[in-house]
Each structure stands twice: as C-alpha cells, then as structure tokens.
Amino acid sequence: MRAGTWVTGAVLVLGALAGCGGEEGKTSTDAAGTPAATAARTDGPGDYRAPTDLCPKVDFGPLTAAVAPADGSPKGQRTGSDPATGSGAACLQGFGAAGAKTEGRSVVYCTAWKNVATAIKQYKYVLSTARNEARGQVAQIADLGDGAFRYESLKEAAVFRDDLRLLVRASNMECEVQMQSLSSLTAQQVTAAWPAMEETARALLPRLRS
C-alpha cells in the first residue's frame, strides 16, 4: 500500500517533478500545501498525534552540511488518504549544487497511525518491501525509536540516480526521511548522508510529542 506523489513545482531546479512514494497515509494534497478534505487529523491510542505542520519541526541542517546547501525554503503539506487509519504531514527541502553536481531534495513524511498495532503492521510491511527494492543491504539502526532501518531504494531509479531512505517507528508514529538526487552522489556524500538522516530523525521525534 505504497502511494503518493509530490509535484515539487519551483521548489527545485528540477522543474515539475513527481515521485515521492510512500506507504498508505502519504497521499499528498497539492504543492502549495492546501490540505485535502480527507487529510484530517488522526487521534488514537499511542504516544503521538498527527502533525499538521511538519516543516517547523524538521531540521535539515545536518543534511545541508553533509550533502549540499539548501535551495529555497522547505514546503509542507498534509497527508492521509484515510484519516480513520492514519494521517500526518510531509516536508520537502530542495538542495542545490555543492562540489560535485548535486541537485535533489530531502522529503520527510510522518504519519500517526490509529494505534500502535497498526503502526507495527505498517512498519513490517515497509521493511518487507524495502528488501525487494533495495540496492544492497537493508541496515537496522539501533537505539532509534522502537525500530528503524535504512536502505538505498531502486524504485525511483528512472528519475533519481540516488534515493536514500530511513524509516523509524516510535509508538504509533512512523517517519521516513528521504534523500534523493538527480546526479550521482559521491561516496563521501553518501557516507555523510546516512548519519545526517539519522540525526534528523532523532531530533524530530521528541518535537512531534510537544
């Protein structure tokens, strides 16, 4: 149940670009951030409630330091095709060029599922599909939420040369940090991007509880 498309518009030098996929709960609204009628707030058992405005809570600083400088301001929007099951928000930050040609973006999705059991089920589903989509190994991350893993996705290979993804579950909240680039990242950039993505997720989780 992976769905969702984000048309980036002018946020990137990439032009009108689509392709941020994700699991159920990531169905996007429009690039201007106007919530759809179905992107309502999900409140249910668990430590987290659905965020409605994610960008103020996301620090892209670690990724701009590790990969490339920011290109423009972050863009946010509401998500959730079925708010009775899960809903949340997303934030997209474009990146410019630094050193080697790097034009891309980072997208953070956070979904509050209706309860912890649903969040666990969705987490296991994405983990199983990641093993089929990954280039190389799916790596587990210790001491991050109640479970986390990272991998390089081949799903968007027709658009992106590199598509790095990190997913974490904490109670009923699931967040995914993506780093995607049209030009190939250097080995140094990839090595630096992984801990930067992890740092972004670690800093974000407590802010989602406030």
Buried (B, 14 or more C-beta within 10 A) or exposed (E): EEEBEBBBBEBBBBEEBEBBBBBBBBBBBEBEBEBBEBBBBBEBEBBBBBBBEBBEBBBBEBBBEBBBEBBBEBBBBBBBBBBEBBBBBBBBBBBBBEEEBBBBBBBBBBBBBBBBEBBBEBBEBBBEBBEEBBEEEBEEBEEBBBBBBBBBBBBBEEEBBBBBBBBBBBBBBBBBBBBBBBBBBBEEBBEBBBEBBBBBBBBBBEEBEE
